[in-house]
């Protein structure tokens, strides 16, 4: 737990009191009786300034240390290179290490991770105040903006594309080319919203299938032919498919900023989001953000260029 110690001014007050005594002794040298009278008066009636200084010193020395405010950060351990458990069981990844870096630079807060197993669970925990914000490569879109608060400074940028089996040679360029096909996605994900929006405009032309479990289940489903495609961020394919069983096709369906997610209409959440934004500007400026992206995601996804 981070703490900021409150320092006392006892030494400074003591120095002031000693200086006052010295003045009184000098005056007593020419008048012994005056010295006795001054000494007696000083003992019976301490000066107002000395009394106030002593009181302030006592208050300062007894004041309790100020504790950093605990913040619960919702995430998961199922997103390769973003938030996952390494071979030693340690939670790490791009989002995790970025949050830890932000924590170091915000002494007024103390971040603690809460692991949840799905996006719906993360969103529900945020809404019910079980977590204070979510760090899980959250893509900003109009539907989420209506319900939640995003911070303002993105820490990554996505391009969403259609993903199919590497052995699939069908001429697939757009979602229209997947008419009648099964497309797998995660419930409540950004890709899910893209597919729902398309299905709303083109009812019944595609079949949305929801998967559970880790991200590599998508690879198995497509590679086995049980489903035809998915929609995924450009950076994530190499993370979930290191054996290159899949490939992207066509142009980007959308681009988006990646930010942290907070409760809407919550003053404390707004203060926290603003504080995080200030740190994000710093980690961008000093190169820390770019270095984290290259380390965990394979290249710099922190710039639109």
Buried (B, 14 or more C-beta within 10 A) or exposed (E): EBEEEEEBBBEEBEEEBEEEEEEBEEEBEEEEEEBEEBBEEBEEEEEEEBEEBBEBBEEBEEEEEEEBBEBBBBBBBBBBBBBBEEEEEEBBBBBBBBBBBBBEBBEBBBBEBBBBEBBEBBBBBBEEEBBBBBBBBBBBBEEBEEEBBBBEBBBBBBBBBBBBBBEBEEEBEEBEBBEEBBBBBBEBBBBBBBBEBBBEEEEEBBBBBEBEEBBBBBBBBBBEEEBBBBBBBBBBBBBBBEEEBBBBBBEBBBEBBBBBBBBBEBEEBBEBBEBBBEBBEBBBEEEBBBEBBBEBBEEBBBEEE
